[in-house]
Amino acid sequence: MKCRSGTTEKLPRLKSDRKAERFVAEVDLTRFDLRGMKATRFEFAPKEARVNMRLPGELLAAVKRAADRAGVPLPAFHPPGP
C-alpha cells in the first residue's frame, strides 16, 4: 500500500509489548504494506508432561522438514490438523 508520498512505510521495530500495543492503537495501519506478514501462534500454557517416542528415521526427517518450512523449532511444531 502506498502512503501519501507514494512510498510504502516500513513497520518500526518495537522493543516492548507496551510500545507495540500503543503503536497499533494510535497509528493508521493502512500506511503500511502488511502483505508479507505471517500468522504466528504463541504458546503460553506451562508444559507439565513429556513424551518420549521412537519413530522411523524417514518420518522424523519429514516432520523436521515440515517444522523448518513452517519456521518453528521442532519442539514447538504443531502440524495442521485435518
Beta strands, then each sheet from edge to edge (+ up, - down):
end
